[in-house]
Amino acid sequence: MRISSKIKLAGLLTLGLLLAIPPAAGAKEKAPAAPSTHAQAAALIDVTSGRILYSSHGDDELPIASLTKIMTAIVAIEHGQTKENVKVSRNAFGKEGSSIYLRLGEEMSLENMLYGLMLRSGNDAATAIAEHVGGSEEGFVHLMNEKVKMLGLEHTQFQNPHGLDAKGHYSSANDLAKLTAYALHNPLFKEIVRTPSRKAPNPNDPWDYRWDNKNKMLRFYEGADGVKTGYTKIARRCLVSSATRNGQQVVAVTINDGDDWSDHRKLLDYAFAHYPLKSLVEEGQAVKDGLRAGTSFRYPLSEEEKDEVELRLILKSGKSDSFGYRGKIAISIGNSEVGSVPVYEVAQGTSSPSAKAGFGNPVAMPTGTGAKVVPGGWSDSFEMVLKTMLLAG
């Protein structure tokens, strides 16, 4: 296969450190035929890049039942202290719907309560968490909707922390995919949702609480590691699942799907088969004499898109700044830019711009290759590395 790497050198004045994040929608593409589902709305997203890989009625605003608790959990983790005890109020005690059967006045650590929230979908836990972290349910819902704005979720609005049906409480498959991809970058959230079973101290009885995860995907799908089930009479069956294979994590979302377990297996299989995650740039990788990439860049690509990958080295005019920043590698598929990587000048005697610019340990680069500089200023060795990476796997 011919791998096209069109390399251009351009002068561009840039301000500050440019670390562009690829847009969720990705680029124009020849998409492989996606599997059909029974869902009213569905979406697939690659967690690393945030690229939406598949969407059906993805922006429809729909009731989402306990998928709400994905937002509840990440807001509580980011705003609360997980070792603090949460006291169960009268409002939380006996909350209708699914429950972990907390007693009035009972105290439990926020961390344990988050496990009860996500594994057993406890509405009592959701209410207690909201009151503790937000000062009140209303205060916590305000934090949830502020997070909606921060993440740019244009088809989402919350009225409560548990997901019981309420007017003006809705989200979309695409928004839930983006929210979940964001939340899975948090280590505690990621650990909670992948846990099959959890025990917690029970102050009322001689035995511990034991919560088994309702998410059957953890048992039935290879590599499954999350995320949340949901159901109300209006929303019907809702599911967000995630799985990791070959270093790639993918999230599937379905809303109102009577055959969701089967559909999620098909959706996740589709993502792994047709959009494997490819490494296009490695941190510390040689770009041009004295220049190296400041970060890595990975992106899911279909077989058809490999020929459309374009990397452009864009250097700012003048000298490098105090961090050695010189410009960026712009990464495009077809005519759509999907991301960029900053480029740094390496000081004499240093091995990589990474440590200098605060990017951690560099990727070791081969030395003594005798690489020539092609017209336009791109190193032959870099182009060959890209081709090798795209062809691999």
C-alpha beads as a LAMMPS data file, in Angstrom:
LAMMPS data file: protein, C-alpha beads

393 atoms
392 bonds

1 atom types
1 bond types

-500.0 500.0 xlo xhi
-500.0 500.0 ylo yhi
-500.0 500.0 zlo zhi

Masses

1 110.0

Atoms # bond

1 1 1 0.000 0.000 0.000
2 1 1 1.162 3.497 -0.742
3 1 1 1.132 5.720 2.347
4 1 1 0.856 9.361 1.416
5 1 1 2.707 11.816 3.644
6 1 1 2.497 15.223 2.000
7 1 1 4.948 17.409 3.817
8 1 1 5.029 21.155 3.470
9 1 1 7.070 23.827 5.201
10 1 1 5.435 27.152 5.917
11 1 1 6.204 30.229 7.946
12 1 1 3.643 31.174 10.564
13 1 1 3.666 33.561 13.511
14 1 1 2.283 31.744 16.533
15 1 1 1.650 32.863 20.078
16 1 1 2.259 30.681 23.131
17 1 1 2.377 26.936 23.439
18 1 1 0.088 25.211 20.975
19 1 1 -1.301 21.879 22.131
20 1 1 -4.360 21.328 19.972
21 1 1 -6.774 18.546 20.893
22 1 1 -8.372 16.755 17.938
23 1 1 -12.047 17.586 17.424
24 1 1 -14.482 14.895 18.428
25 1 1 -16.104 14.607 15.032
26 1 1 -12.839 13.929 13.208
27 1 1 -12.475 14.296 9.471
28 1 1 -14.407 13.674 6.295
29 1 1 -14.038 9.986 5.589
30 1 1 -15.130 6.922 3.659
31 1 1 -16.703 5.205 6.629
32 1 1 -17.030 1.415 6.725
33 1 1 -20.656 0.296 6.930
34 1 1 -21.709 0.368 10.581
35 1 1 -23.824 -2.346 12.188
36 1 1 -27.525 -1.707 12.692
37 1 1 -28.878 -1.493 16.244
38 1 1 -32.256 -1.490 17.970
39 1 1 -31.473 1.845 19.639
40 1 1 -33.383 5.082 19.301
41 1 1 -29.964 6.788 19.329
42 1 1 -26.400 5.465 19.416
43 1 1 -22.782 6.622 19.285
44 1 1 -19.218 5.293 19.390
45 1 1 -16.151 7.254 20.489
46 1 1 -12.410 6.619 20.729
47 1 1 -11.374 7.687 24.244
48 1 1 -7.802 8.764 23.448
49 1 1 -8.628 11.116 20.582
50 1 1 -12.243 11.971 21.340
51 1 1 -13.192 11.074 17.775
52 1 1 -16.810 10.053 17.180
53 1 1 -16.525 6.859 15.129
54 1 1 -20.229 6.221 14.591
55 1 1 -23.425 8.117 15.329
56 1 1 -27.101 7.428 14.701
57 1 1 -29.487 10.194 15.789
58 1 1 -26.534 11.195 17.931
59 1 1 -27.733 14.727 18.721
60 1 1 -31.355 13.831 19.566
61 1 1 -32.215 15.124 23.045
62 1 1 -33.632 12.189 25.011
63 1 1 -34.256 11.051 28.596
64 1 1 -31.225 9.067 29.787
65 1 1 -32.222 7.522 33.125
66 1 1 -29.252 6.548 35.313
67 1 1 -26.671 7.376 32.643
68 1 1 -27.020 10.709 34.452
69 1 1 -24.816 9.237 37.173
70 1 1 -21.777 9.380 34.885
71 1 1 -21.892 13.156 35.313
72 1 1 -22.770 12.831 39.011
73 1 1 -19.693 10.683 39.620
74 1 1 -17.147 12.813 37.758
75 1 1 -18.433 16.065 39.301
76 1 1 -18.298 14.523 42.789
77 1 1 -14.767 13.215 42.208
78 1 1 -13.544 16.587 40.949
79 1 1 -15.261 18.724 43.603
80 1 1 -15.373 16.427 46.634
81 1 1 -12.936 14.838 49.069
82 1 1 -13.237 11.092 48.581
83 1 1 -12.114 10.171 52.117
84 1 1 -14.695 12.427 53.783
85 1 1 -17.824 10.848 55.221
86 1 1 -21.174 11.581 53.616
87 1 1 -24.211 11.645 55.916
88 1 1 -27.521 10.301 54.649
89 1 1 -30.242 12.923 54.946
90 1 1 -34.004 12.389 55.094
91 1 1 -34.171 13.448 51.448
92 1 1 -31.662 10.774 50.425
93 1 1 -33.078 8.056 52.697
94 1 1 -35.602 5.926 50.865
95 1 1 -35.243 7.752 47.545
96 1 1 -37.457 6.038 44.984
97 1 1 -36.023 3.732 42.329
98 1 1 -32.805 1.721 42.529
99 1 1 -31.066 1.888 45.892
100 1 1 -28.145 0.659 47.975
101 1 1 -30.470 0.830 51.024
102 1 1 -28.682 3.451 53.056
103 1 1 -30.255 4.263 56.434
104 1 1 -31.246 7.662 57.751
105 1 1 -28.245 9.322 59.427
106 1 1 -25.817 6.668 58.220
107 1 1 -22.317 7.843 57.279
108 1 1 -20.143 6.415 54.530
109 1 1 -17.018 7.667 52.769
110 1 1 -17.632 9.497 49.518
111 1 1 -15.407 6.972 47.742
112 1 1 -17.471 3.988 48.885
113 1 1 -20.678 5.822 48.090
114 1 1 -19.407 6.422 44.547
115 1 1 -19.009 2.661 44.148
116 1 1 -22.591 2.171 45.316
117 1 1 -23.665 4.879 42.886
118 1 1 -22.006 3.373 39.815
119 1 1 -22.165 -0.388 40.491
120 1 1 -25.720 -0.592 41.882
121 1 1 -27.062 2.731 40.563
122 1 1 -28.171 3.859 44.026
123 1 1 -30.508 6.855 43.843
124 1 1 -30.099 7.266 47.594
125 1 1 -26.332 7.454 47.088
126 1 1 -26.745 9.987 44.253
127 1 1 -28.849 12.268 46.452
128 1 1 -26.537 11.989 49.466
129 1 1 -23.493 12.676 47.290
130 1 1 -25.157 15.698 45.700
131 1 1 -26.127 17.212 49.041
132 1 1 -22.650 16.642 50.481
133 1 1 -20.626 17.961 47.548
134 1 1 -22.985 20.689 46.319
135 1 1 -24.482 21.789 49.636
136 1 1 -27.882 20.815 48.256
137 1 1 -29.316 18.901 45.324
138 1 1 -29.881 22.190 43.528
139 1 1 -26.329 23.337 44.182
140 1 1 -24.926 20.096 42.835
141 1 1 -27.130 20.202 39.731
142 1 1 -25.695 23.669 39.099
143 1 1 -22.199 22.124 39.155
144 1 1 -23.372 19.429 36.740
145 1 1 -24.687 21.981 34.268
146 1 1 -21.552 24.083 34.588
147 1 1 -19.609 20.982 33.581
148 1 1 -21.938 20.610 30.609
149 1 1 -20.911 24.090 29.450
150 1 1 -17.222 23.445 30.072
151 1 1 -17.288 20.279 27.968
152 1 1 -19.333 21.924 25.213
153 1 1 -22.208 19.450 25.471
154 1 1 -24.840 21.254 23.419
155 1 1 -27.654 18.723 23.813
156 1 1 -27.537 18.061 27.557
157 1 1 -29.283 19.527 30.592
158 1 1 -29.653 18.099 34.089
159 1 1 -32.404 18.606 36.669
160 1 1 -31.260 16.026 39.246
161 1 1 -28.231 13.844 40.117
162 1 1 -29.914 10.422 39.777
163 1 1 -31.717 10.385 36.423
164 1 1 -35.330 9.886 37.515
165 1 1 -37.501 11.257 34.723
166 1 1 -37.971 15.021 34.938
167 1 1 -38.972 17.738 32.498
168 1 1 -35.883 19.407 31.041
169 1 1 -33.585 16.515 32.010
170 1 1 -31.993 15.056 28.883
171 1 1 -28.840 14.312 26.941
172 1 1 -27.842 12.811 23.596
173 1 1 -25.831 9.798 22.503
174 1 1 -22.999 11.977 21.172
175 1 1 -22.869 14.097 24.328
176 1 1 -22.822 11.016 26.567
177 1 1 -19.984 9.582 24.485
178 1 1 -17.960 12.781 24.880
179 1 1 -18.742 13.026 28.602
180 1 1 -17.734 9.416 29.210
181 1 1 -14.503 9.747 27.226
182 1 1 -13.659 12.765 29.388
183 1 1 -14.531 10.954 32.635
184 1 1 -12.462 7.880 31.722
185 1 1 -9.324 10.019 31.792
186 1 1 -9.868 10.291 35.562
187 1 1 -8.117 7.351 37.310
188 1 1 -10.673 6.955 40.119
189 1 1 -13.664 7.077 37.786
190 1 1 -11.965 4.576 35.488
191 1 1 -11.261 2.222 38.401
192 1 1 -14.791 2.425 39.823
193 1 1 -16.636 1.630 36.599
194 1 1 -14.426 -1.363 35.759
195 1 1 -14.906 -2.983 39.198
196 1 1 -16.998 -6.190 39.102
197 1 1 -17.768 -6.240 42.836
198 1 1 -17.104 -4.040 45.871
199 1 1 -17.390 -4.442 49.632
200 1 1 -17.845 -1.515 52.019
201 1 1 -18.157 -1.273 55.821
202 1 1 -21.732 -1.511 57.125
203 1 1 -22.280 0.309 60.439
204 1 1 -25.757 -1.168 60.919
205 1 1 -25.154 -4.904 60.525
206 1 1 -22.368 -7.430 61.313
207 1 1 -21.742 -7.995 57.589
208 1 1 -20.276 -5.668 54.976
209 1 1 -22.142 -4.155 52.092
210 1 1 -21.459 -6.046 48.867
211 1 1 -22.270 -4.481 45.514
212 1 1 -22.072 -6.493 42.294
213 1 1 -21.846 -4.437 39.137
214 1 1 -25.070 -4.442 37.078
215 1 1 -23.053 -4.041 33.873
216 1 1 -23.103 -7.497 32.243
217 1 1 -20.611 -6.371 29.599
218 1 1 -17.856 -6.772 32.202
219 1 1 -18.530 -10.519 32.171
220 1 1 -19.592 -11.111 28.578
221 1 1 -17.216 -9.003 26.455
222 1 1 -13.439 -9.413 26.223
223 1 1 -11.683 -6.252 27.389
224 1 1 -14.836 -4.629 28.823
225 1 1 -14.062 -2.036 31.506
226 1 1 -17.223 0.043 32.094
227 1 1 -19.426 2.020 32.315
228 1 1 -23.136 2.402 33.324
229 1 1 -26.603 0.934 32.893
230 1 1 -29.882 2.841 33.064
231 1 1 -33.635 2.344 32.926
232 1 1 -36.848 4.236 33.536
233 1 1 -40.319 3.676 32.094
234 1 1 -39.869 6.726 29.849
235 1 1 -36.180 6.438 28.928
236 1 1 -36.365 2.633 28.578
237 1 1 -33.099 0.642 28.471
238 1 1 -29.986 2.819 28.256
239 1 1 -26.364 1.684 28.312
240 1 1 -22.870 3.131 28.112
241 1 1 -20.147 0.498 27.792
242 1 1 -16.395 0.689 27.296
243 1 1 -13.717 -1.803 26.335
244 1 1 -9.948 -1.756 25.793
245 1 1 -8.070 -3.869 23.267
246 1 1 -4.515 -3.434 21.963
247 1 1 -4.128 -0.228 23.933
248 1 1 -7.270 1.371 22.480
249 1 1 -10.280 2.212 24.635
250 1 1 -13.662 2.692 22.953
251 1 1 -17.030 3.766 24.387
252 1 1 -20.424 2.725 22.997
253 1 1 -23.687 4.506 23.872
254 1 1 -27.256 3.400 23.211
255 1 1 -30.493 5.066 24.335
256 1 1 -33.805 3.183 24.339
257 1 1 -32.414 -0.115 23.077
258 1 1 -34.263 -3.335 23.863
259 1 1 -31.305 -5.492 22.789
260 1 1 -28.480 -3.370 24.163
261 1 1 -26.075 -6.125 25.313
262 1 1 -25.971 -7.622 21.815
263 1 1 -25.842 -4.235 20.095
264 1 1 -22.918 -3.079 22.231
265 1 1 -20.904 -6.144 21.330
266 1 1 -21.474 -5.360 17.646
267 1 1 -20.627 -1.667 18.056
268 1 1 -17.410 -2.281 19.977
269 1 1 -16.347 -5.014 17.535
270 1 1 -16.959 -2.560 14.681
271 1 1 -14.773 0.123 16.268
272 1 1 -11.843 -2.191 16.966
273 1 1 -12.032 -3.815 13.529
274 1 1 -12.389 -0.689 11.401
275 1 1 -10.855 2.191 13.415
276 1 1 -7.691 0.935 15.153
277 1 1 -5.692 3.552 17.019
278 1 1 -2.535 4.522 15.098
279 1 1 0.520 6.367 16.393
280 1 1 1.328 9.192 13.963
281 1 1 3.907 11.105 16.018
282 1 1 5.991 9.979 18.992
283 1 1 7.123 12.270 21.790
284 1 1 10.785 13.224 21.283
285 1 1 10.747 12.055 17.670
286 1 1 13.231 13.760 15.320
287 1 1 11.454 16.070 12.895
288 1 1 14.218 18.142 11.336
289 1 1 17.809 18.942 12.273
290 1 1 17.671 20.136 15.886
291 1 1 13.876 19.889 16.107
292 1 1 11.793 17.247 17.851
293 1 1 8.139 16.563 18.586
294 1 1 7.000 17.679 22.051
295 1 1 4.166 15.169 22.492
296 1 1 2.824 11.965 21.006
297 1 1 -0.241 11.895 18.780
298 1 1 -2.488 8.866 18.275
299 1 1 -5.611 8.766 16.162
300 1 1 -8.076 6.066 15.016
301 1 1 -7.916 5.539 11.248
302 1 1 -9.906 3.413 8.850
303 1 1 -8.032 1.542 6.133
304 1 1 -9.244 4.056 3.543
305 1 1 -8.003 7.036 5.556
306 1 1 -4.375 5.924 5.738
307 1 1 -3.771 7.332 2.244
308 1 1 -5.263 10.667 3.272
309 1 1 -2.989 11.404 6.238
310 1 1 -1.070 14.648 5.799
311 1 1 1.563 16.077 8.148
312 1 1 2.722 19.682 7.734
313 1 1 5.592 21.257 9.619
314 1 1 4.650 24.868 10.382
315 1 1 7.424 26.980 11.904
316 1 1 7.013 30.397 13.414
317 1 1 9.295 33.121 12.167
318 1 1 12.223 34.275 14.273
319 1 1 14.022 32.486 17.056
320 1 1 12.574 29.949 19.449
321 1 1 11.120 31.140 22.750
322 1 1 12.559 30.396 26.201
323 1 1 11.134 26.868 26.081
324 1 1 12.599 26.201 22.660
325 1 1 9.176 26.241 20.981
326 1 1 9.441 26.593 17.208
327 1 1 6.034 25.695 15.811
328 1 1 3.868 22.648 15.226
329 1 1 3.168 19.580 13.159
330 1 1 -0.356 19.994 11.783
331 1 1 -2.067 16.627 11.251
332 1 1 -4.886 16.344 8.714
333 1 1 -7.040 13.685 7.099
334 1 1 -8.068 14.889 3.675
335 1 1 -8.912 18.570 4.040
336 1 1 -9.709 18.464 7.772
337 1 1 -7.126 19.126 10.473
338 1 1 -7.619 16.669 13.322
339 1 1 -4.882 17.856 15.661
340 1 1 -1.359 19.150 16.062
341 1 1 1.836 18.512 17.988
342 1 1 4.213 21.232 19.241
343 1 1 7.776 21.208 17.902
344 1 1 10.789 22.188 20.004
345 1 1 14.394 23.048 19.341
346 1 1 16.773 20.793 21.266
347 1 1 19.599 22.559 23.048
348 1 1 23.100 21.211 22.405
349 1 1 23.775 18.176 24.589
350 1 1 20.114 17.447 25.460
351 1 1 18.350 14.351 24.186
352 1 1 14.836 15.728 23.800
353 1 1 12.719 18.858 24.176
354 1 1 10.380 16.922 26.438
355 1 1 12.141 17.436 29.762
356 1 1 12.948 21.042 28.878
357 1 1 9.327 21.786 28.029
358 1 1 7.832 19.785 30.888
359 1 1 6.551 16.810 28.901
360 1 1 8.139 14.013 30.954
361 1 1 10.346 11.232 29.655
362 1 1 11.113 11.375 25.930
363 1 1 10.874 8.531 23.467
364 1 1 14.410 7.483 22.573
365 1 1 15.227 8.256 18.943
366 1 1 17.713 6.338 16.782
367 1 1 21.026 8.066 16.247
368 1 1 23.598 7.821 13.471
369 1 1 21.004 7.062 10.773
370 1 1 22.536 9.541 8.337
371 1 1 19.075 10.801 7.448
372 1 1 18.976 13.385 4.699
373 1 1 16.834 16.514 4.805
374 1 1 14.347 16.472 1.975
375 1 1 13.271 19.669 0.182
376 1 1 10.884 21.486 2.493
377 1 1 12.893 20.649 5.574
378 1 1 11.492 17.223 6.593
379 1 1 13.756 14.393 7.625
380 1 1 13.592 11.160 5.595
381 1 1 13.773 9.165 8.822
382 1 1 10.598 10.765 10.153
383 1 1 8.652 9.982 6.994
384 1 1 9.809 6.366 7.113
385 1 1 8.770 6.066 10.785
386 1 1 5.287 7.315 9.885
387 1 1 4.954 4.786 7.069
388 1 1 6.082 1.967 9.341
389 1 1 3.565 2.947 12.021
390 1 1 0.664 3.135 9.603
391 1 1 1.495 -0.198 8.009
392 1 1 1.886 -1.961 11.350
393 1 1 -1.083 -3.983 12.516

Bonds

1 1 1 2
2 1 2 3
3 1 3 4
4 1 4 5
5 1 5 6
6 1 6 7
7 1 7 8
8 1 8 9
9 1 9 10
10 1 10 11
11 1 11 12
12 1 12 13
13 1 13 14
14 1 14 15
15 1 15 16
16 1 16 17
17 1 17 18
18 1 18 19
19 1 19 20
20 1 20 21
21 1 21 22
22 1 22 23
23 1 23 24
24 1 24 25
25 1 25 26
26 1 26 27
27 1 27 28
28 1 28 29
29 1 29 30
30 1 30 31
31 1 31 32
32 1 32 33
33 1 33 34
34 1 34 35
35 1 35 36
36 1 36 37
37 1 37 38
38 1 38 39
39 1 39 40
40 1 40 41
41 1 41 42
42 1 42 43
43 1 43 44
44 1 44 45
45 1 45 46
46 1 46 47
47 1 47 48
48 1 48 49
49 1 49 50
50 1 50 51
51 1 51 52
52 1 52 53
53 1 53 54
54 1 54 55
55 1 55 56
56 1 56 57
57 1 57 58
58 1 58 59
59 1 59 60
60 1 60 61
61 1 61 62
62 1 62 63
63 1 63 64
64 1 64 65
65 1 65 66
66 1 66 67
67 1 67 68
68 1 68 69
69 1 69 70
70 1 70 71
71 1 71 72
72 1 72 73
73 1 73 74
74 1 74 75
75 1 75 76
76 1 76 77
77 1 77 78
78 1 78 79
79 1 79 80
80 1 80 81
81 1 81 82
82 1 82 83
83 1 83 84
84 1 84 85
85 1 85 86
86 1 86 87
87 1 87 88
88 1 88 89
89 1 89 90
90 1 90 91
91 1 91 92
92 1 92 93
93 1 93 94
94 1 94 95
95 1 95 96
96 1 96 97
97 1 97 98
98 1 98 99
99 1 99 100
100 1 100 101
101 1 101 102
102 1 102 103
103 1 103 104
104 1 104 105
105 1 105 106
106 1 106 107
107 1 107 108
108 1 108 109
109 1 109 110
110 1 110 111
111 1 111 112
112 1 112 113
113 1 113 114
114 1 114 115
115 1 115 116
116 1 116 117
117 1 117 118
118 1 118 119
119 1 119 120
120 1 120 121
121 1 121 122
122 1 122 123
123 1 123 124
124 1 124 125
125 1 125 126
126 1 126 127
127 1 127 128
128 1 128 129
129 1 129 130
130 1 130 131
131 1 131 132
132 1 132 133
133 1 133 134
134 1 134 135
135 1 135 136
136 1 136 137
137 1 137 138
138 1 138 139
139 1 139 140
140 1 140 141
141 1 141 142
142 1 142 143
143 1 143 144
144 1 144 145
145 1 145 146
146 1 146 147
147 1 147 148
148 1 148 149
149 1 149 150
150 1 150 151
151 1 151 152
152 1 152 153
153 1 153 154
154 1 154 155
155 1 155 156
156 1 156 157
157 1 157 158
158 1 158 159
159 1 159 160
160 1 160 161
161 1 161 162
162 1 162 163
163 1 163 164
164 1 164 165
165 1 165 166
166 1 166 167
167 1 167 168
168 1 168 169
169 1 169 170
170 1 170 171
171 1 171 172
172 1 172 173
173 1 173 174
174 1 174 175
175 1 175 176
176 1 176 177
177 1 177 178
178 1 178 179
179 1 179 180
180 1 180 181
181 1 181 182
182 1 182 183
183 1 183 184
184 1 184 185
185 1 185 186
186 1 186 187
187 1 187 188
188 1 188 189
189 1 189 190
190 1 190 191
191 1 191 192
192 1 192 193
193 1 193 194
194 1 194 195
195 1 195 196
196 1 196 197
197 1 197 198
198 1 198 199
199 1 199 200
200 1 200 201
201 1 201 202
202 1 202 203
203 1 203 204
204 1 204 205
205 1 205 206
206 1 206 207
207 1 207 208
208 1 208 209
209 1 209 210
210 1 210 211
211 1 211 212
212 1 212 213
213 1 213 214
214 1 214 215
215 1 215 216
216 1 216 217
217 1 217 218
218 1 218 219
219 1 219 220
220 1 220 221
221 1 221 222
222 1 222 223
223 1 223 224
224 1 224 225
225 1 225 226
226 1 226 227
227 1 227 228
228 1 228 229
229 1 229 230
230 1 230 231
231 1 231 232
232 1 232 233
233 1 233 234
234 1 234 235
235 1 235 236
236 1 236 237
237 1 237 238
238 1 238 239
239 1 239 240
240 1 240 241
241 1 241 242
242 1 242 243
243 1 243 244
244 1 244 245
245 1 245 246
246 1 246 247
247 1 247 248
248 1 248 249
249 1 249 250
250 1 250 251
251 1 251 252
252 1 252 253
253 1 253 254
254 1 254 255
255 1 255 256
256 1 256 257
257 1 257 258
258 1 258 259
259 1 259 260
260 1 260 261
261 1 261 262
262 1 262 263
263 1 263 264
264 1 264 265
265 1 265 266
266 1 266 267
267 1 267 268
268 1 268 269
269 1 269 270
270 1 270 271
271 1 271 272
272 1 272 273
273 1 273 274
274 1 274 275
275 1 275 276
276 1 276 277
277 1 277 278
278 1 278 279
279 1 279 280
280 1 280 281
281 1 281 282
282 1 282 283
283 1 283 284
284 1 284 285
285 1 285 286
286 1 286 287
287 1 287 288
288 1 288 289
289 1 289 290
290 1 290 291
291 1 291 292
292 1 292 293
293 1 293 294
294 1 294 295
295 1 295 296
296 1 296 297
297 1 297 298
298 1 298 299
299 1 299 300
300 1 300 301
301 1 301 302
302 1 302 303
303 1 303 304
304 1 304 305
305 1 305 306
306 1 306 307
307 1 307 308
308 1 308 309
309 1 309 310
310 1 310 311
311 1 311 312
312 1 312 313
313 1 313 314
314 1 314 315
315 1 315 316
316 1 316 317
317 1 317 318
318 1 318 319
319 1 319 320
320 1 320 321
321 1 321 322
322 1 322 323
323 1 323 324
324 1 324 325
325 1 325 326
326 1 326 327
327 1 327 328
328 1 328 329
329 1 329 330
330 1 330 331
331 1 331 332
332 1 332 333
333 1 333 334
334 1 334 335
335 1 335 336
336 1 336 337
337 1 337 338
338 1 338 339
339 1 339 340
340 1 340 341
341 1 341 342
342 1 342 343
343 1 343 344
344 1 344 345
345 1 345 346
346 1 346 347
347 1 347 348
348 1 348 349
349 1 349 350
350 1 350 351
351 1 351 352
352 1 352 353
353 1 353 354
354 1 354 355
355 1 355 356
356 1 356 357
357 1 357 358
358 1 358 359
359 1 359 360
360 1 360 361
361 1 361 362
362 1 362 363
363 1 363 364
364 1 364 365
365 1 365 366
366 1 366 367
367 1 367 368
368 1 368 369
369 1 369 370
370 1 370 371
371 1 371 372
372 1 372 373
373 1 373 374
374 1 374 375
375 1 375 376
376 1 376 377
377 1 377 378
378 1 378 379
379 1 379 380
380 1 380 381
381 1 381 382
382 1 382 383
383 1 383 384
384 1 384 385
385 1 385 386
386 1 386 387
387 1 387 388
388 1 388 389
389 1 389 390
390 1 390 391
391 1 391 392
392 1 392 393
